[in-house]
């Protein structure tokens, strides 16, 4: 166990450093209490450096799903190679079950880039509750030009497979425009993440390699379409916070599903709530409402907990409560699990 299984991983210790980084990060997240959001920003910055300049096997959120499926096909024949392809996704899944979807809220580089766009938007422009007609007209014009360009580029290439990241970017622009215009609602639109997950699974079964946004940072070859898609995600997140996480990220859907069964959750004590809406404003993915925190939408950044001035939100051990058969005190609403 100590010699044979790791022979085929010779020379890949740099890749495995990502697992150690994830493990240490989870320990930090669980233990930190003071200045938690500042620590979170430091973790996000370190994650960008680790995943952009150290990790090359995950190839973005799409790649982790494909790698998991490929690793499953190797079980029973080449265990060491199976471990290599499945190691990072399995660690992320395990961390999610134990501590919640901290990968989304603290570690994912795509989420960090979207948070950066939000920060710049808050610093450079006045935030509006609703988009103006002029803003919608400009966004609609940009969307039309981009879709026309995408069709023109696709005519010379294999549709959907080559430069596939641009199709996700186009879909994101369209969804954001429809949400801002009030044509579709935010919450039902999040079901599109299931479509993304199905698309990645189907293409993997047919051995079609499709590139995801931010793929250019994990590859040694030039990938301008992925870079452009990443830029579009960043711009879109300036208008709809963490828009890619909300509507199209397949890995985010898996993390939200697992969070419904994870050990840690966020509980609300209505008797302490002053209805100041600070928690709702702090949440970048609109997972908090008057009833509490929606587990399937929460990314466990804990910004809502830190923003609550009355302490009505707190992190609780859900497993311990169930294991000891503890009754939830009257007036305490735990995570909302649809």
MOFENJO-V749545 format. One record per backbone hydrogen bond with DSSP energy under -1.0 kcal/mol. NH is the residue of the N-H (numbers start at 1). CO is the residue of the C=O. E is the energy in kcal/mol with one decimal. If there is no record, write none. Layout:
BEGIN
nh=NH co=CO e=E
nh=NH co=CO e=E
END
This chain:
BEGIN
nh=7 co=4 e=-1.8
nh=10 co=7 e=-1.5
nh=12 co=9 e=-2.3
nh=16 co=12 e=-1.6
nh=18 co=15 e=-1.7
nh=20 co=16 e=-1.3
nh=21 co=17 e=-2.3
nh=22 co=18 e=-2.4
nh=23 co=19 e=-2.4
nh=24 co=20 e=-2.6
nh=25 co=21 e=-2.4
nh=26 co=22 e=-2.3
nh=27 co=23 e=-1.7
nh=28 co=24 e=-2.1
nh=29 co=25 e=-2.7
nh=30 co=26 e=-2.4
nh=31 co=27 e=-1.8
nh=32 co=28 e=-2.4
nh=39 co=35 e=-2.1
nh=40 co=36 e=-2.4
nh=41 co=37 e=-1.9
nh=42 co=38 e=-1.8
nh=43 co=39 e=-2.5
nh=44 co=40 e=-2.6
nh=45 co=41 e=-2.3
nh=46 co=42 e=-2.4
nh=47 co=43 e=-2.4
nh=48 co=44 e=-2.1
nh=49 co=45 e=-1.6
nh=50 co=46 e=-2.5
nh=51 co=47 e=-3.0
nh=52 co=48 e=-2.2
nh=53 co=49 e=-1.9
nh=54 co=50 e=-1.8
nh=55 co=50 e=-1.9
nh=64 co=60 e=-1.8
nh=65 co=61 e=-1.1
nh=66 co=62 e=-2.2
nh=67 co=63 e=-3.1
nh=68 co=64 e=-1.8
nh=69 co=65 e=-2.1
nh=70 co=66 e=-2.6
nh=71 co=67 e=-2.8
nh=72 co=68 e=-1.9
nh=73 co=69 e=-1.2
nh=77 co=74 e=-2.1
nh=78 co=74 e=-2.1
nh=82 co=78 e=-2.1
nh=83 co=79 e=-2.5
nh=84 co=80 e=-2.0
nh=85 co=81 e=-2.1
nh=86 co=82 e=-1.9
nh=87 co=83 e=-1.7
nh=90 co=86 e=-2.6
nh=91 co=87 e=-2.4
nh=92 co=88 e=-2.2
nh=93 co=89 e=-2.6
nh=94 co=90 e=-2.7
nh=95 co=91 e=-2.6
nh=96 co=92 e=-1.9
nh=97 co=93 e=-2.3
nh=98 co=94 e=-2.0
nh=99 co=95 e=-3.0
nh=100 co=96 e=-1.8
nh=102 co=100 e=-2.8
nh=105 co=101 e=-1.5
nh=106 co=102 e=-2.7
nh=107 co=103 e=-1.0
nh=108 co=103 e=-3.5
nh=112 co=108 e=-1.8
nh=113 co=109 e=-2.3
nh=114 co=110 e=-1.7
nh=115 co=111 e=-2.2
nh=116 co=112 e=-2.1
nh=117 co=113 e=-1.8
nh=118 co=114 e=-2.0
nh=119 co=115 e=-2.4
nh=120 co=116 e=-2.4
nh=121 co=117 e=-2.2
nh=122 co=118 e=-2.2
nh=123 co=119 e=-1.5
nh=124 co=120 e=-2.5
nh=125 co=121 e=-1.8
nh=136 co=132 e=-2.3
nh=137 co=133 e=-2.4
nh=138 co=134 e=-2.4
nh=139 co=135 e=-2.7
nh=140 co=136 e=-2.7
nh=141 co=137 e=-2.3
nh=142 co=138 e=-2.4
nh=143 co=139 e=-2.3
nh=144 co=140 e=-2.3
nh=145 co=141 e=-2.2
nh=146 co=142 e=-2.4
nh=147 co=143 e=-2.6
nh=148 co=144 e=-2.2
nh=149 co=145 e=-2.3
nh=150 co=146 e=-2.5
nh=151 co=147 e=-2.2
nh=152 co=148 e=-2.1
nh=153 co=149 e=-2.4
nh=154 co=150 e=-2.3
nh=155 co=151 e=-1.2
nh=156 co=153 e=-1.1
nh=157 co=154 e=-1.1
nh=161 co=159 e=-1.4
nh=162 co=158 e=-1.6
nh=164 co=161 e=-1.0
nh=166 co=163 e=-1.2
nh=167 co=164 e=-1.0
nh=168 co=164 e=-1.4
nh=169 co=165 e=-1.9
nh=170 co=166 e=-2.5
nh=171 co=167 e=-2.4
nh=172 co=168 e=-2.3
nh=173 co=169 e=-2.4
nh=174 co=170 e=-2.3
nh=175 co=171 e=-2.5
nh=176 co=172 e=-2.7
nh=177 co=173 e=-2.2
nh=178 co=174 e=-2.3
nh=179 co=175 e=-2.4
nh=180 co=176 e=-2.7
nh=181 co=177 e=-2.2
nh=183 co=178 e=-2.1
nh=184 co=178 e=-1.3
nh=189 co=185 e=-1.1
nh=190 co=187 e=-1.2
nh=191 co=188 e=-1.6
nh=192 co=189 e=-1.9
nh=193 co=190 e=-1.6
nh=194 co=191 e=-1.5
nh=196 co=192 e=-2.0
nh=197 co=193 e=-2.3
nh=198 co=194 e=-2.5
nh=199 co=195 e=-2.4
nh=200 co=196 e=-2.3
nh=201 co=197 e=-2.3
nh=202 co=198 e=-2.7
nh=203 co=199 e=-2.2
nh=204 co=200 e=-1.9
nh=205 co=201 e=-1.9
nh=206 co=202 e=-1.5
nh=207 co=204 e=-1.4
nh=208 co=203 e=-3.2
nh=215 co=212 e=-1.9
nh=217 co=214 e=-1.1
nh=218 co=215 e=-1.7
nh=227 co=223 e=-1.8
nh=228 co=224 e=-2.4
nh=229 co=225 e=-2.3
nh=230 co=226 e=-2.3
nh=231 co=227 e=-2.0
nh=232 co=228 e=-2.1
nh=233 co=229 e=-2.1
nh=234 co=230 e=-2.2
nh=235 co=231 e=-2.3
nh=236 co=232 e=-2.8
nh=237 co=233 e=-2.0
nh=238 co=235 e=-1.1
nh=239 co=236 e=-1.3
nh=240 co=236 e=-2.6
nh=243 co=240 e=-1.3
nh=246 co=242 e=-2.1
nh=247 co=243 e=-2.4
nh=248 co=244 e=-1.7
nh=249 co=244 e=-2.1
nh=253 co=249 e=-1.3
nh=254 co=250 e=-1.7
nh=255 co=251 e=-2.5
nh=256 co=252 e=-2.4
nh=257 co=253 e=-2.2
nh=258 co=254 e=-2.3
nh=259 co=255 e=-2.0
nh=261 co=258 e=-2.1
nh=263 co=97 e=-2.6
nh=265 co=316 e=-2.2
nh=267 co=314 e=-3.1
nh=268 co=333 e=-3.5
nh=269 co=312 e=-2.8
nh=270 co=331 e=-1.4
nh=272 co=269 e=-1.9
nh=281 co=277 e=-2.2
nh=282 co=278 e=-1.7
nh=283 co=279 e=-1.2
nh=289 co=292 e=-2.4
nh=294 co=287 e=-2.9
nh=295 co=336 e=-2.6
nh=298 co=294 e=-1.9
nh=306 co=302 e=-2.0
nh=307 co=303 e=-1.8
nh=308 co=304 e=-1.1
nh=314 co=267 e=-2.1
nh=316 co=265 e=-2.9
nh=318 co=263 e=-2.7
nh=321 co=317 e=-1.6
nh=322 co=318 e=-2.0
nh=323 co=319 e=-3.2
nh=324 co=320 e=-2.5
nh=326 co=321 e=-3.1
nh=332 co=329 e=-1.7
nh=333 co=268 e=-3.0
nh=336 co=293 e=-3.1
END
